[in-house]
């Protein structure tokens, strides 16, 4: 591990992988630090292996290394590209199902080819931003190690490094629930009496054996058909180790309780969990207080700001205890992400990438999805490499230079594609 690098990236998930790859392809010396032993974050460790959305209104809006990773997975037989129609309900048909092992290997290869130094099973322990560098203490299996980086990218999803550096964060009054992705087996879904199962479940709710909020009030019979329980668990403090521990324990207990109940029904006596995520998929924790906050009104308008640097495309999708608040984008509208939403207010050497970007509650519920996180990672990586190369603060980056560098990387910059 080089004790001095140009760019340090904390977190190797959807945002962090492509921040690191993009910065390294720009010629920066990059260290990527990941708490797990696998890249991909929620896509792989969380088994939410159906990223989207890379297309809007029939046109591609996210390209570059992020899309390259999908194409490589396809080439290795680990995915099949769907059609990308002009429009589909909740855009579900435009998400891309990935084989997790194949995609993990693709991410490993892309990091190796770009020259990214990887450090697994490690977490940031302290962050100090100085005039000339960001100094980090990294908790490794051998103890604390110190490194210095010209620029730091926080891609933890929880703004861990940014909070350690002393920058403020904010969170919603009520956070969205988390989900433990799972696949079920041990029964034949085609022979179940679903009318009887529906009555069985209603009785279970009345007895208190099951709680409506466990499944956000959705019909569990449909989940049995699809062999996956879409369970939801409150996660009020998942940005802390204690809160995340409580969440993981509660999620497994919730899934176990639902299965225990279902196993009492004829045809489901042998129901079991065939696969489940190594960690919960967390939708929301904290967000940075940035130089620019993306509001729901701005997101839904699709307007292009002077510093808009990438696209996102997803409806507002706010998960609540007994349902989902959804606001769909109007025809032809494609939201954008300004660079200022990735910069903590008054920071000179620190950037955020991924779902902790500066945004209000509703806008964040749309911006948190994987393809958008990948796009913000690419932006942060290129911005960090330029900042380190030119010796300038992240707020002083030339926007024309940044946009040209993104295009050279293969990324799509707002304004490059028209949707009229």
LOZA-959792 format. One record per residue (C-alpha): x, y, z; residue in three letters. Coordinates in pm, whole numbers, plus 50000, padded with zeros to 5 digits. Layout:
N
XYZALA/...
end
This chain:
420
500005000050000UNK/501515032849885UNK/501485057250180UNK/500985086449939UNK/498485086349652UNK/496755111349429UNK/493245098549499UNK/491935077049783UNK/488455062349741UNK/486625049250047UNK/484045023149952UNK/484084999449655UNK/480384998549571UNK/478515011649268UNK/479985046449304UNK/483425038449444UNK/484455012849181UNK/483905037148897UNK/485365066549085UNK/488565046549127UNK/488635032848771UNK/487905066848619UNK/490595084748823UNK/493145057848742UNK/492365059548370UNK/493115096848399UNK/496615087648515UNK/496115092648889UNK/497645069749152UNK/494535055349316UNK/493895035049631UNK/490435019549672UNK/489585008650027UNK/486664984550077UNK/485244969950400UNK/484184937150234UNK/486244912250037UNK/484284919149719UNK/483694949149496UNK/480244960449387UNK/478594968649718UNK/474834965249704UNK/475014949849355UNK/477084920349477UNK/477274917549857UNK/473674929649886UNK/472464908249590UNK/470584937549435UNK/472044925349109UNK/469774943548865UNK/471224978548818UNK/469495006348630UNK/468775028748469UNK/471235035448188UNK/468645046147931UNK/465865072047923UNK/463105075547667UNK/464835050247442UNK/468245067547448UNK/471375059947648UNK/472175085147920UNK/474965067748119UNK/478025054047940UNK/481755052648014UNK/483365026648243UNK/480025020548418UNK/478335008648099UNK/481524991247988UNK/481264969248299UNK/477774958548192UNK/478894950647838UNK/481854930447969UNK/479474910548188UNK/477294903847882UNK/480334892847680UNK/481254867847954UNK/477734853447952UNK/476804869248285UNK/473954891248160UNK/471544896547874UNK/470634931547764UNK/466884938047756UNK/465184960147502UNK/465254996447605UNK/461775008347511UNK/460705044247509UNK/458755038347827UNK/457745009948058UNK/455925008248393UNK/458335017848670UNK/460995011248406UNK/461494976248548UNK/462144960548210UNK/465134983548161UNK/467064970348459UNK/469804945148379UNK/470044912248568UNK/473694903648637UNK/475344871248741UNK/477004882149063UNK/480204862049033UNK/480764872148670UNK/480184908848750UNK/482524907149048UNK/485264893348822UNK/484624921448572UNK/485104947748843UNK/488314930648961UNK/489634930448605UNK/488754966648532UNK/490454978648851UNK/493564958048773UNK/493754970448413UNK/493395006748523UNK/496105002848786UNK/493865007849091UNK/495444995849415UNK/492874976149615UNK/492724971649990UNK/489934948750113UNK/488804941450469UNK/489714976850575UNK/487835007650690UNK/488695044050739UNK/489305052651106UNK/490065089951089UNK/490215117750833UNK/492065150650856UNK/491915175750571UNK/494895199150556UNK/495885226550315UNK/498005202650109UNK/496435168050152UNK/493905145750323UNK/495465123450587UNK/493785090550664UNK/494095063850924UNK/492975030250789UNK/491925001851020UNK/493444970550867UNK/493754935151001UNK/497304943851112UNK/496264975951288UNK/496125012651193UNK/497985024350883UNK/498365060150767UNK/498125072750411UNK/498045106850250UNK/495955115849945UNK/495735147449741UNK/491975141849704UNK/489565119349895UNK/486365104849749UNK/483785092650001UNK/481775064949833UNK/480655047550153UNK/476995056350095UNK/476875068750453UNK/479335097950422UNK/481585080550679UNK/484795098450578UNK/483085131750528UNK/481595130150878UNK/484995120851021UNK/486485151350849UNK/484035173051041UNK/481615182350764UNK/477895182950851UNK/475345158450718UNK/471565157250729UNK/468925130150730UNK/465215127350672UNK/462735127850959UNK/461805092050874UNK/464275070550685UNK/463275045150423UNK/463375008550532UNK/466144984750426UNK/465744951150255UNK/467544917950289UNK/467414903249938UNK/466594866049940UNK/465614837549711UNK/463334809449831UNK/463194772449751UNK/461834739749887UNK/458384741049729UNK/456564740849395UNK/455084775249338UNK/452714761749072UNK/450734739049305UNK/450064762749595UNK/446434771649669UNK/446914809349670UNK/443344817749765UNK/443714796550079UNK/447174811150141UNK/445744846250125UNK/443204837850397UNK/445934820750600UNK/448014852550589UNK/445084874650687UNK/444584852850993UNK/448304855951072UNK/448054893951059UNK/445054893551291UNK/446894871051539UNK/450014892951523UNK/452154864651386UNK/452954887451091UNK/453054925451066UNK/451914944650757UNK/454994966850771UNK/457254936450730UNK/456274935850362UNK/455184972450325UNK/451614960250312UNK/452254941249988UNK/450664907949907UNK/452934880050033UNK/451154854949808UNK/452754872549508UNK/456124869649678UNK/455604832249729UNK/454834829249356UNK/458064847549270UNK/460044829349540UNK/461374860949704UNK/460154878750017UNK/460294916349969UNK/460654922850340UNK/461364957450479UNK/463074966550803UNK/463355000350972UNK/466935013150966UNK/467055045351170UNK/470815044751242UNK/472325023650964UNK/475115049250919UNK/476615037051249UNK/478155003451333UNK/475684998251617UNK/472725007251398UNK/473914985451110UNK/474404956251350UNK/470874960351480UNK/469554962051124UNK/471284930151006UNK/470044910651309UNK/466514924251275UNK/466384916950899UNK/467364880450937UNK/464934876451229UNK/462134892151022UNK/462764869250726UNK/462924839450960UNK/459614849051122UNK/457864851950784UNK/459214818350671UNK/458284802051002UNK/454704813850951UNK/454594802650586UNK/455974768450675UNK/452724761050860UNK/450794762250532UNK/450194731250320UNK/452694729450036UNK/455174752250213UNK/456304729450496UNK/459804726750341UNK/460164763350243UNK/463704775950291UNK/466044804450200UNK/468224793149911UNK/470314825249894UNK/470414858350077UNK/472524889750077UNK/475654891250288UNK/474344924850402UNK/471114944250381UNK/470424967750096UNK/470135001550265UNK/468135027750077UNK/468865058350285UNK/470965070350577UNK/472565104850574UNK/473345129850299UNK/476055156050277UNK/475345193050306UNK/476745202549969UNK/477565232949765UNK/474325225249578UNK/471295206249707UNK/469185188349445UNK/465515193749526UNK/462615172449408UNK/461345201749201UNK/464715205049030UNK/464995167548977UNK/461555164548820UNK/462135194848597UNK/465165179548425UNK/466775213548388UNK/470465215148303UNK/472555236248540UNK/475855252248443UNK/477695225048639UNK/475425195748548UNK/477835166948489UNK/475795134948462UNK/472265121648432UNK/469995101248652UNK/466705085448552UNK/464275070248799UNK/460925080548942UNK/460795094749290UNK/460465062149481UNK/460095068649852UNK/459505036450048UNK/457225041550346UNK/455905017850617UNK/452825006850421UNK/453495016950064UNK/455665036149819UNK/455325072749723UNK/456035074549351UNK/456185104649120UNK/456965095648762UNK/458945117548526UNK/457025135148253UNK/457625125347892UNK/461075135347770UNK/462315147348112UNK/465765134748216UNK/467175147348549UNK/470765159048592UNK/473305159848874UNK/475355191748929UNK/478965188949046UNK/478105210149350UNK/475935181849485UNK/479115160649518UNK/481135186749710UNK/480655191250088UNK/480145228250158UNK/483535245550204UNK/485545214050126UNK/488695217649915UNK/489975182049884UNK/486965159649946UNK/484215147449714UNK/481175125349769UNK/479885099549522UNK/476775077949536UNK/473625080249742UNK/474995103850008UNK/475115132449755UNK/473445165349853UNK/469705162449788UNK/466375164949963UNK/464405134450075UNK/462295129449763UNK/465075136349515UNK/467395112649701UNK/464875084449672UNK/465395085949296UNK/469095094649287UNK/470125065249509UNK/469765038749235UNK/472845020449111UNK/473335034348760UNK/473125070048888UNK/475585061449166UNK/477955047548900UNK/477625079748699UNK/478375101649001UNK/481365079349075UNK/482765085548727UNK/482345123048774UNK/484005122749116UNK/486905101848985UNK/487615124848691UNK/487175155948906UNK/489555142149169UNK/492195133048910UNK/492025167848755UNK/492185184549095UNK/495215163849199UNK/496945169648865UNK/496375207348862UNK/496895212949233UNK/493525230349267UNK/490645227149511UNK/487695206749392UNK/485625238849382UNK/488135254349140UNK/487965227548872UNK/487415240948521UNK/483965228848418UNK/484805228048045UNK/487935207648124UNK/485935184048346UNK/483235178648085UNK/485775172947808UNK/487605147648028UNK/484345129548100UNK/483565127547729UNK/487075114447661UNK/486345087047916UNK/483215077947722UNK/480745093447965UNK/477665112747857UNK/477415148847973UNK/474015166148004UNK/473305184547683UNK/475035158347467UNK/471765139347409UNK/468425154747320UNK/465085139347415UNK/462575160947232UNK/
end
